[in-house]
Structure formats: structure tokens, C-alpha cells
């Protein structure tokens, strides 16, 4: 009896297994709904439609409801001078010159901003607050605060303002480098003024690393995020967020012939905003890193001439003397492929990546030279600043170099009564003329100098050229000159 039961169970198990195999391998009728339509020739054609579950649609509710609380409305007051033209002489005679003088007019403007720290720091666009004499911020909960400008950076069109408040809602910062083409994003701001405060629109990432027509500046941003999310005047300084509710960009501009949205919106990537904002909050100005090269995108002609295996990267046109690139060993016609493993596709991607570093930061650059792939480590230098500008370490800028008062013991050892030490040498006229780090400047245009301020002042008085005499670290005399 026991053997019979075992046999029956084996037969039953085998039957179920066979049924399962047949069920899995034989095509089943589609459960998707079908529709019948007429084609171009009038014949009936059946096609299947797709039923998407509610979970298959993009859901922006979390991102929208959390991020909107940290986007603010920014109203600014600007004083404009109005010059009256062609004043009637009789009017001037009867009413006096004061009525013909330029008059101050008060103008109002508005934009948006994003709270990035709970203690009241807000990022917006430089063009929103530029020249403002008064700034008022309105939160999504209708609380209003007066704001002050902490710092601005016209090159990236980023500004930081601050209100006197605590425990404010913020938006977590995302990674704009991780954005993908076609990824959904939300634009949050106040288009067209206060009446449309906290407006949320949706779109996709249309392009990355985009440059804009007529955008200029020495360190101009050529790496905008382009989206088709609806953005209008008033959205400037507002948030571009991903589906997670993370800030990925600051809405900055539109390209339009009408002045209103026509499908092309641009945002500064948050990875650039993040570094600029940190500098503005810490120092009040941007400490900008530079590589010190001029470059061009690799095209097929260049790739063929240089026998490259692929049309990718950027080639170096020129390496600036004394630059970070020169010190790292990069040369003309080297082709940069990546910086810290981030692929380089064009000049704008180099600019965007370098903008994410501070002076003194290091990065590994992968490049091709003579058909061979190589790597080098570069230490980024600070961008050239105005002569006479004082850095955090007390050194003073002078044509790409940094100067400090020389140590008395060093002066005595070199047999000098006074002088100014060249403590660092970046790219600029000093390096190009042959200056060396550690050297002591004793005379500028024939006059003795004892402080960096003396050097700057005497160079400023020169009408055409600057002539420098001094002693290097080994006690050998040097002299060189350069045109202003």
C-alpha cells in the first residue's frame, strides 16, 4: 500500500510539472487591449495599446511639495539715474539748472531664490540683485524678510544673499554631473512677478554643457543645463530639481525672440553653484581655479592629422608660461580625454570641471601624446587677480605673481637693505618676463622698494613699461621688464 501511494504521488508530480512547462512555452493570447483603425489604403489594421499602471507615470508630488518650501520670491529696488536731454533754454532760465540735472528714479524688479542653509543663506542670480539698494525676500509661507548681499559672481551669474532668520527649509544639493539626457526635472520660481509665486513646471533635460548666444565674460559659463521646463522672467534664481527633490541647477535665462518662454531654458549646474556659493559665503568673492591652457575641440581633421583612434576630447592650442598645466608637463597638441575620470567631450566640459575645483586642489588628467595615452597630476592655480589685491595669507597680487615683504634675515644674507619677495608665481607678465619664485625685488623703475605696496604703486606710475631689478635665492642679480 505504501509503494502504491508513492507511485501515485510521483505520477501526479510529473503531470503538474509537464502542465507548467507547456503553459510557460506556449504563446498566450495577449491581454492588452486592441484597437482597429483604417490605414492609408482603407484597410482595417489591428494594433495593441499599452495600459500603464499609475506607478508607471512620473510622480513629481514629493519633489514639488518639498522643494517649493525652500524657493523664495525676491523683490529688489534699484535707483536709476535719468538724464534729461534737450532741455529748453527758457525752461532752464525760469526754473534753474537743478531741474535739468540727472534725476534719481526708483525701479522695482523681481526674481527667485533658493534657501541653501537654514540660517538664512539664499542663492540667486547676480543679475537679479545687481545694483539693488533694497532686497526683500518672501517665503512660501508668506513670511517676509529684508536681505543683504553677501557676495556676487558675474562670471557665473551666481549671488548669495542673506536674511536674518533660522530654521528655514532647505533643498538638498544633488549632482548635476549625474543628470542624464531626457531625465525629468522641475523648475520652481515666480514667473512674471508676485502673482505667480511658487509656480512649478516640469520638463526634461534637453542638453548638457550648452553655451548660450551673446553670453560673455572672462570666465563665462559654457556648461549650462538646457531644459524645456517653462521658465519666464521672474524665474531667474529659482530652483531646477530632479524627481528626488534635489537641487541640480539654478534657473538663469531663456533664449527667446519674444522675451517669454519658447521652449529653451538654461540653468547653471549645481556643481558649479555649490563651489561658487561656498567661496562667496566664506570669503565674499570667488577663488577661481585655472588650468592655464587655450584649447579647441577635436574634430575629424585634427584626429586624422594626429592619428587619433577616436574623435573625442580637446586638444591644447597653447600652454601658458608658469601655469598649472605647464608645471604638470602638458604640452601643445596634447589631447585631454578626462579629468579625474570624468570624460571630456569639448572645451565647455573642461571649463565646467575645472570650475568645480579650488586653487590648490589636485586632479588627474588623462591625455594622449604621440598616440600614447598618459596621465599626469595637476595642481590648480588661482586665477589672475587685480594688482594690489590682498589674499588670505597677506600676499599681494602683481601681474600673476604674489608678493610679500622680505624677511629681514633673508635680506641680510643676500646683502640687501630692503626688498620684496616673490612668494609664488602663476601665469602672467611676471612669469613671462622671467621672474623666479623666491627672488627679491629691490628696485622698480630705478626706485628702491621695501613693501609689496611700493612695487604696485611704482609700477602703476609707469607710463609704458615696468623695469624690475633684484636678486635671486642664490644671490645672483636679475633684471627684466615688460610692457603695461
Secondary structure, DSSP 8 states (H G I E B T S, - for coil): -HHHHHHHHHHHHHHHHHHHHHHHHS-----S-EEEEE-TTS-EEEEE-----GGGS---HHHHHHHGGGEEEEEEEEEEEE---S--HHHHHHH-GGGTS-EEEEEEEEEEEEE-STTSEEEEEHHHHTTEEEEEEE-TTS-EEEEEEEEEETTTTEEEEEES-SS-----B--GGG--TT-EEEEEE-TTSGGGTTEEEEEEEEEEEE--TT---TT----EEEE-S---TT-TT-EEE-TTS-EEEEEEEE--SSSS-SS-EEEEEHHHHHHHHHHHHHHSS---EE--EEEEE--HHHHHHTT-SSS-SEEEEEE-TTSHHHHTT--TT-EEEEETTEE--SHHHHHHHHTTS-TT-EEEEEEEETTEEEEEEEE-EE----TT-B-TTS-EEETTEEEEE--HHHHHHHT-SS-EEEEEE-SSHHHHHT--TT-EEEEETTEE--SHHHHHHHHHH-SSEEEEEEE-TTS-EEEEEEE-
